[in-house]
Amino acid sequence: MKAAVCRAFGAPLVIEDVVLRPPEMGEVQVRVGAVAICHSDLGYLDGNWHSDLPAVYGHEVAGRVEALGDGVIGYAVGDPVVVTMIRACGQCRPCVQGKPFLCGARVDRRRGVLTTAAGEVVEQGLDTAGFAEAVTVHVSQIAKVPEDVPVELAALLACGVITGTGAAINTAQVTPGSSCVVIGAGGVGLNAIQGARLAGASRIIAVDLSDEKLEAARGFGATDVLRADIKGLRRAVLALTEGQGADYVFVTVGVISAYQGAPALAAKGGMVVMVGMPPSGAKMEVEPVIVAATAQTLTGSFMGSTVVQRDIPYLVEMWRQGRLQLEELVSKRYAFSEINEAIADARAGASRRNVIVMDP
């Protein structure tokens, strides 16, 4: 099969023939129908996080099951599915506690799921390797979706949508009538706004450097928008929250200055939710006495605290009811042969989600 292989960080991907091994116990093989470009993919392609080359990245995938390994139940060949990077063993402490997104089982991404025609091992990036015509993944990583969900929209549910909506609904557990600040109005930020809206927040303040993104944020549910570079950002947030600050502040960008300023936007007893992923080694400073005196909570949110088989069907239902926007998240569709163009456009920063739609 064909895959877009990363052979040098920062360099264009090379579409070449690779060998995908058949599914083993507890695994499924999925024919890729669409794969979206996520900011995390860009980070790996740039070498911001540890990875061994050659590798195939891409982790926002949707397609159809085309083969089942031994022991797989509940799925049949031909089923339309979303493929996520959330692999769960079902037996470790986080899994038993209902937190499969924190599964402690370590999997060698160079275990031979992918190899070149010459036998060279290719890393299965993010346990998925979705920039390819097919993937072999653990059954815990997939969720069925109805036939009427377009494959390019289903792919969005694999990461960006669950990460943003889940940060609000699952991690923060936003309460009705509360106030939220969302720093960053990109793909994940827009979904955090949608999650806050679904949870019943009464005031949702989007913060970004781009006027275009702020205008888009209104369409996704932001009640107010603020430029991130204005003088007196904290005063502006206080003015919109009856002088209290926001009950929840979501940082959806991997920018340390955004993290640094987030606690000042939160109310006493408020929560700062860390969603965006800075490069490895980046650090922020926190003054503990202020956090203690204001009883604020600083918490991380990984993959929206998502339980794949629970949350993806819920989000599909929200989409069907017209309460969750998906089509509006797609900036542009590309052919697989145009993957480097799609990545370059995503790097430019204006796109929400660029989606590769595979040939039928």
N, C-alpha and C positions, 0 to 999 in steps of 0.2 A: 504494500500500500504506500501511498504518498504521505509524507509528513514535512512540516516546515521546521527544519532543524537549526538550532542555535549552535554555531561552532566557534564563535568569538563574541564576547560581550560587546555590545554597542554596534555590532555589524549586522547587515541585513540577514534575514533567515534564508536558508537554502532549502528549497523544496526538492526532496530526494526520496528514493525508495528505501523503506525500512521494513523490518519484519516485526509483526505484532504477534506474540504468542497467544494461543487459544486460552480461554478462561479456565482457571483451575478451581479447586474447591472454594465455594462461596463467592465466586467472581462472575461477572457478566461481561460480554462484549457488546459494545454499542456502536452502531454506524452513525457517525456524526452528521447531523443535518445542519447545524449552525453552531458557531462558537464566537463569543463576544470578546473584545479586547478590554481587559481590566487594567487599572493602574498598577496592580501588583505584578501583572505580566511585564509591564514596562520596567519595574524595579528589578525583576530577575534578569530581563534581557540586558540591563545596564550593569549587572553584577553587584547591585546594592545589597543583596542578601546571598548567603552562601549557597552555591550550587556547583556541581561538576559538569563539565562539558565533554562531549556533546550532550545536548538536552533538547527535549521538546516541551514547550510550555503551553499555556492555554488551559483555563479551568472553568470557563463559563460555557457549558456544553449542553446541547439538547439533541436528541436523535431517537433512534429506534433500536431496541434490543435485537441482536442478530445471533447470539449464541449464549448458552447458559452453562456454567460450571456445575459440578456435582454439588448437591445440597441446597441449591437455590430454589426457593418456593415463592409463590405469589407473583411471579413474572412469567411471561411467555414471549417467544420470538415474535417480533412485530410490535410489541408494546411501545408507545411513545413515552419517553422518559426525560427527566432532567438529570444531568450528571454533575455532582458537586465535588469539591475537594475534601468534604467532611467524611473521613473514613473512621469507622468506629468498630472496635473489637467486641463490644457488648459485655465485656467481663471485667475490665479494669475499674478502679474506684470511680473516676468521673462518669464512665458509662453507666455503672450501677446507680449512681446518684442522679441520673437523668440529664447528664451533660456530655453527650457524645461528641460535641464540638471540641471538647478538651481531652479526648481519648489519649491515654498515655502509651498505647502500643506504638512502638517505633517500627517503621517499615523502610527497608532499604530501597530507595528509589532507583538504584542501579542493579536491581536483582534480575534483570533480563526480560522484563515485560516488553521492552523495545530493544532491538539490535539493528545494526546496519546489515546490508547484504553480505558484508565481509565478516560479520560476527562481532563487530565492535559494540559494546554495551552503550546504550543511549539512556540518559536519565529520564525517568518519568516525572516531569516537572509537576510539583504540587499534587502528586499522587494521581494525576489525571492525564496530562499530555494531550490536550484537546486540539492543538494545532495540527490535526491529522485527519485522515479519512475515517478512522475508527479508534476506539479506546477499549482497553480491558481494565476494569476497575472492580473494587469490592462492592458487593450488592448493597452494603450500608450507604454507599455514596449516591444512590439513585432514588428517584421518586417518580411514580407514574403521573402522567398528566393526561387530561382528556384529549380526544382527537381534534377538537375544535380550537385548540390553542396553537397558533402559528409557531413553527419551530424557532424562528428568530426571536420571538417574544419569550418563549419558554427558556431559551438560553440565558436570558437576563436574570431569571429566578435563581440561577446557580450560585451567584455570588453577590453582585451589586445590590440587587433588590433585597435579598435576605439580610445582607450585612447592614444596610441602612434601616429598613423597617424593623428588623430584629433588635437593633440597638435601642430603639424607642420602646417597642412593645415587650420584648423579652428581657433585655438587660436592665434598662432603666425602669421598666414597668410604669411608664408615664400615666399619670392619673387624669381623669376628666377634669377640665377647668383649669389645668395647670399652665404654666408658661415655659416655653422652650427657646433656646438660642441654638441655631445650627450654624457652625462655622465651616464654610465651604459649601458651595452650591453646585458641585459637580455631580457625577453619577451617584455616588454613595450619599452625598448630602441631600440631594433631591429625594432620595428614598427615606432618609431619616425624617425629612419633612413630611413625607407621606405617612410614615409610621406614627409620627406625633399626631397627625390629623386623625388617623384611624383610631388612635388611643383616646381621642377626645380633648386634646389640648386646646385651650381657648385662644392663646396667643403664641404664634410661632414666628420667631424673628430670624431671618436668613442674613448671614454676614458673608460677604465675598468682595474680592477686588474687581470683579467684572460686572459692569452694569447689565450686560446681556444675560449673564447667569442669574443675577438678582431678579430680572424681569421674568425669567423662566421659573424661578422659585415661587413667584406669586401663583403661577398656573398650577403648581403642585401642592399648594396649600399654605404657603407663607402668608401671614397676615401683615407682616412688616418686613422691610428690607433695609439694611444698613451697609454702607461701604466699609470695608475692613480698615481702610487707611484714613478714615476721618479722625480729626482731633476730638477727643472726648468720646470714644466709643462706649466706655463704661457709663458715662453720664447719659448717653442716648438710650442705652439698654435700661438704665434705672428709670428714665422718663417714661418708657413704655411698659414698665412693670410696677407702677405705683411706688417707685422708690425702693423696691425690694431686691431687684435682681431676678434672674430667671431661676425657676425651680430645677430646670435641667439644662445643661450646656453640653452639646455634642460637638466634638472636634473631629471632623471627617476628613481633614487633610493631614498629610504627614509633614507638617511645618512646625518646627520647634517654637517659633514666636507665637503661633496660634495656641499651642499648648500652654505656653508661659502666661499668656493673658487670659486664659479661660476662667480660672477661679475668680477673678475680679468681676466677671459678668454674672456669677451665680449668687443666688440669695443665701442667707444664713440657712443652714440645713439643706442647701441645694446639692445637686450632684453634677460632677463633671465626668462625662463619659468619653473615654479615649478610644476612638475608632480608627482614625488615620494612622498609617504605618510609616514613620520616618525611617531613614536608612539605619542599618545596624550601627551601634555606637553613639548615635545622637542622644543627647541628654538634656533634661530640663531641670531647673531649680525650683524647689518648693520651700516656702517658709512654714515649717510645721506648726508654729504657734498660731498662725492665722487660720490654717485648716482646722486646728483643734478648737480655737476660740469661736469659729463660725459654724462648727459642727458640719462642715462640708464633707462630702464623700467623693473621692477620686477613684474611678473604677475603669477597668478595661472592658472592651466589648470585642470579642473575637468571633467573626462570622455571624454576628447578630445573635449569639447564643442560640443558634438554630438547631432544632430537631427536624431533620430533613423530611421525614415521612409525615410529620405533623404540620409543619409550617408551610411547605410548598403547596399542599392542597388548600390550605386556608387562603393563601395569597391568590391562588387561581380563582377561588370563589369571590374574593374581593374584586378581582379584575372583571369577572363575569357580571358582578353587580354594578360595575362602573365606578367603584370606589378606589380602585388602584390603577394608576396610569402605567402602561407598559409601552405601547406604540410610541408615545411621546418621548420615551427615553432613547429611542433609536435615532442616531444622528445620520448614519449612512450605512447602506448594505454594500458588501464587496464580494467578488468571487474569490475562491481560495488562491488563485494565481495572483491576486492583488493584495495579499496579506501584508507585504512590506509597506505598501501605500497606506493601508488601514492603520498600521502601527505608527507610521510617520504622522498621519493626521491626528491620531490620539495623542501623540507627544506634543502637538501644537497647543493642546489644552482647551480648545473650544468645544470639542465633541463631548456628548454625554456617554454614549456607547456606540462604537463602531462594530458592526456584526459581519462576520464572514458567513455567507450562506453557501453551503456545499452544493455541487451539482447533484441532481437527483440520481 
